[in-house]
Amino acid sequence: MSSTDAVQTAATEHKSAATSAVVDAYLATVADPEATPERIAAHYAERVDWMCADNPVVPWLRPRATRDDVAAHWRELREHTVPGAGGASIDALVISGPEAVLTGHLWGTVRATGKAFRSPFALRFTVRDGAIVRHHVYEDSLAIAAACTPGS
């Protein structure tokens, strides 16, 4: 390995460690039942590229652009789902430099319909300057929409 390669490897490992620290802190906050939406949102930069499959039937699923929008997401999720009847499990976490990808499963119950949903998910984060700047989630939004639809 050349000295240039060694420097690049060390830089990537440092970025990976920094990314890991941010993601670990975020996951710990999300798992804390006492965490407020604002405390969760504090892990994000002021401007964020938040992408998910927009679905008008699911009140909390739509793109977001700011830290305040992220807090609103968590408030809306809590408003529309049954407390204690949801969660997520992580199957894998891969980190490379400023990028992190989590895969797992999420579940919950919609308050208005009483219907449960389950979905596999993949979540891609990008971390810059100690904050999450990209949050792209891939999930079964149709299953979640079905749980939000009365009588389906």
Buried (B, 14 or more C-beta within 10 A) or exposed (E): EEEEEEEEEEEEEEBBEBBBEBBEEBBEBBEEEEBBBEBBBBBBBEEBBBBBBEBEBBBBBBBBEBBBBBBBBBBBBBEBBEEEEBEBEEEEBEBEBBBBBBBBBBBBBBBEBEBBBEBEBBBBBBBBEEBBBBBBBBBBBBBBBBBBBEEE
